Amino acid sequence: RVFDVDPASDRTTTLMVGQFGFGRDGRSHDRGYLATGSVHGFVPPRWHNADHLIDIDDHWQAKELRRSVVHQFVVTKDELTWLDAAAAFPAVRLLRDTDASGLVVQFSLSHMSVPTTPDQPSRWQLSGTIAPWYPHELRSYPAGRLLVPDSRGPCRTNGRLHNLSVELTDTHAVLNMITAVPVDRNGPVDLGDLELRTADSDRLVARLPREAYLGQEYLLACGLVTVP
């Protein structure tokens, strides 16, 4: 279900999800799911980006066409049912056998389609990932340290980075850039090589070459990037 907490605002559209399943290919009576589970609570919008899609002309719906938003929910371990077919897929077995407390499902909505006829619904492009969830992580907000764009900095003509989060390990930096990189009709926009640095000492923590967010791997990983 979809509803607006504040009907006067386009930034409060909230989802309610009752059931989640993944793995089905085609019709459910031809090939079933690999896992199913119940979902509880609300799924509020996160990381609103009013300029995600940058090459939009003066269309009367340009405001809606440019924007993107992120949603996230959790299916706890005691609510999950793994079906027999899950054993046939290595990636699914890893999810099933992890010691996590459930699965987190994160997805973005962007690239709204222009209605073909009046009073018809629009379709949105959905891009997302499924991963293990741990109790110290929030249920409806992306995990990691939040990084936000600095409005005082220079704005490139081809857009700027938007919100993202970063998680540091001893050897790697994991960046959640699900809607961070602006896009045009050809895909992610080239913003050059990026660097993660400390705020006070300007110490270099990690380098993110442009190939890490411009290639097919970035799209398949739905914006999750791992660098040394």
C-alpha positions in Angstrom: 0.0 0.0 0.0 1.1 3.5 -0.8 -0.1 6.6 1.1 1.0 10.2 1.8 1.6 11.1 5.5 1.2 14.7 4.4 -1.0 15.0 1.2 0.4 18.5 0.6 4.0 17.2 0.3 5.6 15.0 -2.3 8.3 14.0 0.3 6.1 11.9 2.6 5.0 9.1 0.4 5.2 6.0 2.6 4.9 2.3 1.8 3.4 -0.6 3.7 4.6 -4.0 2.8 3.0 -7.1 4.1 4.8 -10.0 2.4 8.1 -10.3 0.6 9.4 -13.1 -1.6 12.2 -13.5 -4.1 13.5 -16.0 -6.6 10.4 -16.5 -8.7 11.0 -16.6 -12.5 7.8 -16.3 -14.4 4.4 -17.3 -13.0 4.3 -18.6 -9.5 2.6 -21.9 -10.4 5.4 -22.6 -13.0 8.3 -21.8 -10.8 8.0 -20.9 -7.1 9.8 -18.6 -4.7 13.1 -19.3 -3.0 12.2 -17.5 0.2 9.2 -15.7 1.6 8.6 -13.7 4.8 6.3 -11.3 6.5 7.1 -7.5 6.8 5.8 -5.3 9.6 5.7 -1.5 10.1 6.1 1.4 7.7 8.6 2.0 5.0 9.2 5.8 4.9 11.0 7.5 2.1 14.7 8.3 2.4 17.4 10.2 0.6 15.1 12.3 -1.6 17.0 13.5 -4.7 15.3 16.2 -6.7 18.0 16.2 -9.4 18.8 12.5 -9.9 18.0 12.5 -13.6 19.6 15.6 -15.1 18.8 15.7 -18.8 15.1 16.6 -18.4 13.8 19.4 -20.6 10.9 21.8 -19.8 8.3 19.0 -19.5 5.4 20.0 -17.3 6.2 17.0 -15.1 9.9 17.7 -15.0 9.9 17.9 -11.2 8.6 14.3 -10.9 10.7 13.0 -13.7 14.0 14.2 -12.2 13.5 12.8 -8.7 14.5 9.6 -6.9 13.9 8.2 -3.5 15.1 5.2 -1.4 13.1 2.8 0.6 14.2 0.0 2.9 12.6 -2.7 5.1 13.7 -5.8 7.0 12.4 -9.4 7.1 13.5 -10.8 10.5 14.9 -14.4 10.7 12.0 -15.7 12.6 9.6 -14.5 9.9 11.6 -16.1 7.0 10.7 -19.3 5.3 13.4 -20.8 3.0 12.0 -23.1 0.4 13.7 -26.3 -0.9 14.7 -24.8 -4.2 17.0 -22.3 -2.3 19.6 -25.0 -1.9 20.3 -25.0 -5.6 21.8 -21.5 -5.7 25.1 -20.6 -4.1 24.2 -16.9 -3.4 20.9 -17.9 -1.9 22.6 -20.5 0.3 25.0 -17.9 1.6 22.0 -15.7 2.6 20.2 -18.6 4.2 23.2 -19.9 6.2 24.5 -16.5 7.5 24.3 -15.8 11.2 22.4 -12.6 10.6 19.1 -11.7 12.2 17.3 -11.4 8.9 17.3 -9.9 5.5 17.4 -6.2 4.6 15.7 -5.1 1.3 16.8 -1.7 -0.1 15.5 -0.3 -3.3 15.3 3.1 -5.1 12.5 4.5 -7.3 13.5 6.7 -10.1 13.0 7.4 -13.9 9.2 8.0 -13.6 7.5 7.3 -16.9 5.4 9.9 -18.6 1.7 8.8 -18.6 0.6 7.8 -22.0 -3.0 8.9 -21.5 -4.7 11.1 -19.0 -5.5 9.7 -15.5 -3.3 6.6 -16.0 -0.7 5.6 -13.5 3.0 6.2 -14.1 5.6 3.5 -13.7 8.9 3.9 -11.8 12.2 2.1 -12.3 13.0 -0.1 -9.3 16.6 -0.9 -8.5 17.7 -2.6 -5.3 19.5 -5.3 -3.3 19.0 -8.0 -0.7 21.6 -8.4 2.1 22.0 -9.9 5.6 20.6 -7.6 8.3 22.0 -7.2 11.8 20.3 -5.8 14.9 22.7 -2.8 15.3 21.5 -1.5 11.8 18.4 0.5 11.3 15.4 -1.2 9.7 14.3 1.6 7.3 17.4 3.7 6.9 20.7 2.7 5.1 23.5 1.4 7.3 26.8 3.1 7.6 28.1 6.7 8.1 26.0 9.2 6.2 27.8 11.5 3.8 25.8 14.4 2.4 26.7 16.9 -0.4 28.2 20.2 0.6 26.1 23.0 -0.9 29.0 25.4 -0.5 31.2 23.4 -2.9 31.4 23.8 -6.7 28.5 22.3 -8.7 29.5 20.7 -11.9 27.4 21.3 -15.0 26.7 17.6 -15.2 25.4 17.3 -11.6 26.9 16.5 -8.2 27.0 13.6 -5.8 23.9 13.1 -3.6 23.6 11.3 -0.2 25.5 8.1 0.3 26.8 6.0 3.2 30.1 4.4 3.9 31.2 1.5 6.1 34.9 1.1 6.9 36.6 -2.2 7.7 40.3 -2.8 8.3 41.0 -3.3 4.6 38.1 -1.9 2.6 35.6 0.9 2.3 32.0 -0.1 1.3 30.0 2.7 -0.2 26.3 2.6 -0.6 25.7 4.9 -3.6 22.3 3.7 -4.7 21.2 7.1 -5.8 24.3 9.2 -5.2 25.6 9.5 -8.8 23.4 11.6 -11.1 22.2 9.9 -14.3 21.1 10.8 -17.7 19.4 8.8 -20.4 22.8 7.0 -21.1 23.3 5.9 -17.4 25.5 7.2 -14.6 27.3 10.6 -15.3 31.1 10.8 -15.2 32.1 12.9 -12.2 35.8 11.9 -12.4 37.8 9.9 -9.9 36.5 10.3 -6.3 38.4 10.3 -3.0 37.2 9.6 0.5 39.1 11.8 3.0 38.9 12.8 6.7 37.3 16.1 7.4 39.9 17.6 9.7 43.3 16.3 8.5 42.4 15.7 4.9 43.9 12.2 5.2 43.2 9.9 2.2 41.1 6.9 3.2 40.1 5.4 -0.2 40.1 6.2 -3.9 37.1 5.5 -6.1 38.1 5.4 -9.7 35.4 6.5 -12.2 35.3 3.0 -13.5 33.9 1.8 -10.2 30.6 3.7 -10.7 30.4 3.9 -14.5 30.5 0.2 -15.4 28.0 -2.6 -15.7 29.1 -4.0 -12.3 28.0 -0.8 -10.6 24.5 -1.1 -12.1 24.2 -4.8 -11.3 25.2 -4.1 -7.7 22.6 -1.3 -7.5 25.1 1.3 -6.3 27.1 -0.8 -3.8 30.8 -0.2 -4.3 33.7 -1.8 -2.4 37.3 -0.4 -2.8 40.5 -1.0 -0.9 
